[in-house]
Amino acid sequence: MPTNSLSPRIVVTGTGVISPLGAGPDAFADALWSGTSAIAASERFPGSHIAEFKEFNPAPWLGNKGVRILDRGTRFLCVAAQMLLDSTGLLQDPASQGDAMLGLVCGTMFGGIHSIATFDMSGLTEGPSMVSPMEFPNTVINAPAGQAAIKHKLRGVNSTICSGLASGLAAISYAAEFLRFNRARYLMAGGMEEVCDEASLGFRKLGLQSASGSVRPFADGRDGTAAGEGAALWMLETEETAAARGATPILEVCGFGSAHDAIDSIRFNPDASGATAAIGQALEESGIGPEQISCIISGASGSPEGDAMEAKALHAVFGSLLESIPVSAPKAATGEVMGGSGAFCAIAGGLALLRQEAPPTAGFTGSSLGLRLSGSAQPFSGDYALVNAFSCDGNNASLVIRRWTK
């Protein structure tokens, strides 16, 4: 429970997720715990290894009306929101005005980057008079969240958080604060990202993509990551709101920490000062010590520099305790979902607490970084998990979540 006992407890009452590992929390969990990796050579983008949702069709969830104008990333977000609203009983009547206390906080790194690039290129090469006005709404960074609000009649808080790879976790914290201030009654929170021409090319040009095509977090021979896509959302509300409508919480959001330690726009800080501070803040806000963490969901992506930095931060905070704490790196399965990656890791952490076992790190064979990783699920007994999202632009975020107990 947060150290301020007067603050309302923020609980998770549902999950919506669509990713290359599967559509819906059950399919996502089954694939993650089986050790499956969605990363493969791409047919859409020759020369790239990515984790993509092949032949993505949102119609089974959204129908056909009003979908054509939505870009790929927005469709992912709208589908995850549809799943979540359905499962929590908060889907709005299409004939109604919608609930003014129901909203969405979305973390993203680029938003609809393909829509932005296409629109700008049309204007530059064909002239301003030739750009399509229908495309313009998708060219602003908050377009996915705004379009989801229109589609699902979300009349409450609608915010977009952009803080690099930490965006998804920051969105969850932002939503939790709004609930504590009674600015909303229910908030969907998480993140989204799409793999497109621009993202695929950027990963290759910047040398971020694994040359071997295999993402191996913390491994000695790791050589980079792979772009991933999808959307992941939690439904957050206060304990009192959930009780009043008869909803059963599954998790509690206990503490969040963030710190900035940029040294370059695409480099991790090797001294790990920001990551170490973020973990410490999350533990302090939760009112717990390192010894109470039962599982760590890492943001490691196979980056030689980034993974080493996170390992250094974990050793600084946990010391010898790390020998007994299972660590999992879901990006070996999902790829680097950029602004949505923190939300995917949070969902993996929540599932781990419910199952009482950390998911396998896909393809893991060994590491000399002194962390307890495994290619198989690791059972544990405990109530708290730490989720990390550390970004190469200096944004560092950590979240502590708890298996729900009164």
N, C-alpha and C positions, 0 to 999 in steps of 0.2 A: 504494500500500500504506500502511496506517496507520503513523504515525510510530513506534509501539511495535512493533518487528519480532517481539517474542515473542508478540504477540496472534495468535490464529488468524485467518485470512482468512475473512470472511463472504461467502458467494457466493449468488447467485440461481440456482435450478435449474428454476424453472417459474413460469408466470403464469396466474392465473384472473381473468377480468374479465367482468362483464355490465353493460351500460350502454345508453342509448338509441342509441348509435352502433353497437351490435352485441353479440352474445353470443360470447365467446371472443376471445383476443388477435388472431387473424388478421382477424376481422370488424371488431374495434375499430380495428386499424391501417389496414385498407383504407379505412374511412370517414374516419378522421382525416387520412390523407394525401391523400384526394381533396378535402379542403377542405369536406366536408359539415358542416353544423351541425344538431344535433338539436333546437334551440330553435324552438318554434312555439306558436301560440295553443292553449290547452288546452281540450279538450271536457269534461274532468272538473271543471275549476275555471275557470268563465267569468270573464273579465277578467284572466286570468294568462297570461303567456308562460313556458313551462317546457320543460325537456328531460326527457321522461318515456318509460318503456318501455311503449308502448301494448299492451294486451291481454296483459300479462305472465302466463305460465303456467309454473310451475316443474316441472310433471309430466315433461316429457321428460328432465330431469336427476335429479329427486328421486323420481319415482313419485308415487303418491297417498297412501301410508300416512304418517300423522303430519304431513302438511303443513297440514291445515285449521287447526290451532291456532297456526300461525306467522303473524306479521304480515308485511306487505309487505317491510319492510327486512330482516327476518330471512331471508325467502325469498331475497332477493338474495344475502345473505351465504352461505347454505347452497349456493346454486347455484355461486357463484364457488369455494367450497371444494371442491365436488364436481368441478368442472372441473380444479382444481389437483391434487387427490389422484389423479384418473384419469391426468393427463398425466405425473405424476412417479412413478407406480407405488407410491404410498403409501396408496392406498385400503384401508381396514381391512375385514377379513372380518366380515360382520354377525354371525357366530356367535362371534367372538372377544371378548375383553375390551377390545381396543384397545391401542395402544402408549403406554406411560406417558411416553415421551420425545417424543411428537408433540403439538404444541399449536397455539394460535391467539392472536394479539394483534390486537385490532380497534380501530381508531380511529373514533370517532363523535362528533358534536356533540350529538345529541338522542336517539339510540337509537330506540325505537319510540314517537315522540312522539304519534302518533295513538292508539295503544293506551293510553298514559298518560292522554291527555285524555279519551278515551271512558270509561275506567274511572272516573276522577274525576268526570266529569259524571253518570254513572249514580248514583254514591254521593250526590252532592249533590242531585240532582233527584228520585230515586226512593227514596233511603234505603239505608243500608249492607246491609240484608238482600236487596236486589234486585240487587246487583252479582254478576257471574258469577265464580266462583272459577277458572274455566278461563282467564279473561282476566288474572288477576293476574300470572302468571309473565312476561308481556310488558311489565309496567309498570316494571321496573327497568332502569337504563341498560345493565347488562351482559347483558340478556336475549338479544340477537342472538348474542353470542359463546358464551354458555352453551348456547343451543339448538343452535347449530352443532356444539358439542362433543358433545352428546347424539346428534344426528343422525349424526355421522360417527365416533363413538367416539374422540374426541380426549381422552386421559386425562392429557396433560401440561399445561404452562402454559396458563392460560386467563385473559387479562387484557383489560380494556377501558380505552382511553386517551381522555380527554376534554380536549382543549386547543384548542377552537375549530376554526378552519379549518386549524390545524397538526396536527390529531389523526392523520391518516393517516401523515404523515412521522414523527411522534413514535412511533407504533406500530412502524414499521420499525426505528427506532433502539433502542427498548426490547427488541424481539425479538433484535436483533443482540447486545446486551449480555448477555442471558440465554444465548445460544449461547457467547459468549466465556467466561462463567463456568461453562460445562458444566452448566447447569441444564436443558438440553433438547438433543435431537439434531436435530430438525427443527421449524421453526416457520413457520406461515403468518402473514403480517403484511400489514396494509393498512388499508382502511377501508370503511365503508358509510354510506348515508343513503337515506331515502325522501322522495319528494314526496307530501305529504298535505294535507288541508284546512288544518291548523294551520301548516305550513311555507309554503304558498302565501299564506295570509292574512298571515302574519308578514312576508313579503317585501314585500307591498303596503303594509301599515300602517306599516312602518318606512321606506318610501321607498327600498328597495333595488332594487326591480324596475325594469328599463329601461322608460321610458315609450314608447319607440319599438318595443319588442319585439325589439331587435337588440343583442346583446352585442358590444361593440367594444373589446376591451382596448387600452389605450394610445392609442386614437384621440382626436383633439382634440375631437370632438363626442360622446364617450361619455356615456351618461346612466344607467348602472346595469347590473345583472346579471339573471340568471334562475335560478330554482332547478333543480337537476339531481338525478339519483338513480342508484343502482346500487351495485355492490360491486367492489373491486379488491384482489387479493391476490398477493403473491409467496411462493414457498417459499424460505425461508432455511435454510442449514445451513453448517457449516464446510467448508473445502476438504477436510479429511481425511475427514469423513463422506461427502461427495459421492464422493470417490475410492473409498472402501471399498465403496460400493454400485454403483459403475460409472456414476454420474450425471455428466453433462457440464455444468459451470457455464456460464452465459451472461453473467453480470454479477458485479461485486463491489461490495459496500457499503463505501465507503472512509471517509467522515467525516460527522459530523452536528454541527450547531450549533443552539442555541436561546437566545433572549433575550426578556425581557418588558419592554414599554415602554408599558403601558396608560395612556391619558389619559381614557378613557371606555369604557363597555360596548359601544358600537357605533361607535366612531370610530378610524380609523387615526392613529398618531402622525406628524404631518407631518415631524418632524425625522429620521425613519427610523433612529434610533439602534439600536433593537432588531433591525431587519432587517439593517442593516450589520454588527452584531456577530454575528448568526447565520451570515451568509455567511462572515465571517472565521474563525469557529470551525470551520466545516465544512472550509474549505480547510486550516487549520492541522492539524486531526486527520488529514486525508488526506495530509499531508506534501507538498503541492504549492502552487504559486503561482498567481495569477490567470491568468497567461499559458498555463497548461496546460489551462484549461477550453476545450472545443471547441464547446459548445452550452449554452444556458441555457433551461430550461423554467420559465417564469414562472407565478406564481400569480395574475397579474392577471385580474380578472373583469369589467372594464368600470366599476368603481367610480371616479368622478372622483378621490376622495381617495386610495383605496388604490393605484391604478395609479401615480399621481404619486409616492407614497411609495416604492414598489418601484423605480421608475426612479431616484429619488434615491439609494437604497442601491446600486444597480448601478453608477452613476457614481462613487460614493464608493470602491467596492472596485476596479473595473476601469479607471476613467479612460478614456484614449484607446484602450485595448484593445477597448472595446465596439464600435468601428467594424468590427472583424473577426470578432466572435462572433455567430453566428446566435441569435436569440431567438424562442421560440415560446410562445404563450399558448393552451393547449388548452381553456380554459374558454369560449372563443368557440364551441366545438363541443359541449362537454359540459354547459355551464351550471355553476353553482356547486353542487357536490356536498357542500358544507359539510365535515363531518368526514371524508368520503371523498375530498375533492378532492386532498389531497396525494398519496394513493396513486395516483390516476388520473394525476397529473402525473409521478410516479415511473415508472409504466409507460410513459408517452409518452417520457420521457427514456431509458429502457432500449431501447425500440424505435428511437429516434433513433440511439443508439450502434451498434446492430446493423446498421441501414440506412446509417449514415454520412450522414444528412441529417436536418435538423430539420423536423418537420411544419409544414405551413402554418398560419397563424393565420386561421381561417375568416372570410371577409368583410373582411379587412384591406385598407385603401386608403391609409393614410398616418398619420403621427404626427410631432409636433414635439418628442418627448421624447428624441430622439437614440439610439434603439435600432434594431438591425438586424432588423426584422420583415418578413414577407412573406406574401402570400396564396398563395404557391407554396412547395413544399419547397425547403429551402436545403441544398445539399451542403456537407459539411465533411470534414476529415481529422483524426482525433484520438481519444483514448481516454477522456476524462473529460467528464462532463456535470454541471451544477449544477441542482438542482431546488429551487424555493422554494415555501413555503406561509406567507404572512403573514396574520394574522387581525386583524379589527377590534376584538378585545378585548385586544390587546396581545401575544398569543402569536405568536412568530415562529420559524420553523424552516427550515433549509436542509440539503440532503443532497447529497453528492458521490458519484456512482457511476462505475464504470469498466467499459469493455468487457473481458471476461475475457481475461487473458493469464497465462501461468504466471509 
